[in-house]
Amino acid sequence: QLVESGGGLVQPGGSLTLSCAASGFNLDAYAVGWFRQAPGKEREGVSCISSSRQDEHYADSVTGRFAISTDAEKRTAYLQMNNLKPEDTAVYFCAAPRRAGDMFLQCDLNTADEYEYWGQGTPVTVSS
């Protein structure tokens, strides 16, 4: 099970850090993806990190503003979001693939079907 937290209302230019906590399995052995879905839009990949932790990818729209990280001891992944824009408003989800070690060398940001486990989502609203 994955549980996201940290969403909320923030002004443009502000920052938020989303957390993704795993229960029942060791998230440190899994690749992690962050996705988002805005009202009326399709879900899109935001960022991912490979299970080796050597590869990261970001959507063009968030490159330079968002950063993905993990904490092995806490079995938690994070998405640091800086310089937030109104177009970042969405429900954010974290996800993990079916097996530990999948996406070892490279993570996949473009194929949500590659991810088996999903959290319930945390809403982020960027507005003044």
N, C-alpha and C positions, 0 to 999 in steps of 0.2 A: 504494500500500500504506500502511495505517495501522498503527502499532504503539503500543499503550498500555503504560504502565509506572507504577510508583509505588504499586501496591496493597500490601496487607499486613494485619497484625493490629494493631489499635489498641484502646485502652480507651475505654469510653464517655466522651464529653467531649473526646476527643482530636481531632487534625487529621491530614489527609493531603492531599497534592497529587498528582493524577494528571496524567500527561503523555500527549499523543497526537502522535507524530511522523509526518510524511508523507514518503514517498520516491516519486520518480517524477512528482510533480506539486507545484505550488505551493499549499500549503494556505491561504496568505494570500488567495487568490482565491475560496475556497470557504466556504460556510456550514459550521458544525460542530455536530454534536449529540452529546450524551452520553446514553447509555441505560444501564439496569441491569436485571439479571434475578436475582432471588433464587430459591433452590431451591424448586421446586414452584409458582412464580408466573410470570405472564406478564411479558414484557419491558415496561418502562415508560420513558418519556422523563424525563430528569432536568433537562437544561438544553440550550439551543441559542443560537447567535449567528449573525446573518445575515452574508452575504458582504460587506455594506457595513460591518459591525461596528457598526451604529447600533441594532440591535435585539437584545435578549436576552430569553429566557424561562426560567422556572424552574418546576418542579413545586411545587405548594403545600407538599408535605412537606419540601422543602429550602430554600424561600425564606427568606432571612435567614441561612442557614448555609453555602450553597454559592455559589461565584462562578466564572464561566467567563471565560477570557481567552485571548488569542493573542499570539504573538511572531512577527512577520513575518520577522524575520531568521533565526530558528531554524526557521521553518516548523513550529511546534509550537503545539498548543492545550493548555490546562490546565484542570483542574477543582479548585479549592481547596475542600476540605471541612472545615468547622469544626464543633465541638460534635457530633461524630458520635454516633449512637444505634445500638443493636443492630438496629433495623429498617432501617438503612442497609446492612446486610450483603448483599452481592450481588456478582456479576461485572459490572464496569463496561466498557462499550464506547464507543468514539468512532466517529463516522460522518460521511461527507460525501456530498452529493448528486452526481448524475451529472456535472453541468457546472459549471465555474467561473462565478460570477455568479448561479447559481440561488439562490433565497431571498435576493434582494438586499435588499429592503426589510424583509421579515419572515422569520424562521425558523419552522420547523414542528416542534413538540415532540411532536405527537400522532400523526403518521403516519410510522412507521418505514419504510414502503415508499417514501417520498420520498427516502430515503438509499440511495445505490448502493454506496459503499465503506465497509467495516467493518473494524475491527481484530479481533484475536483475543480481546480482553478481558483485564482484570486483576482479580483477586479482592480484595475488601475484606471483612474480617471485623472486626466491632466487638463485642468481648466482654471481660469482666473475668476 
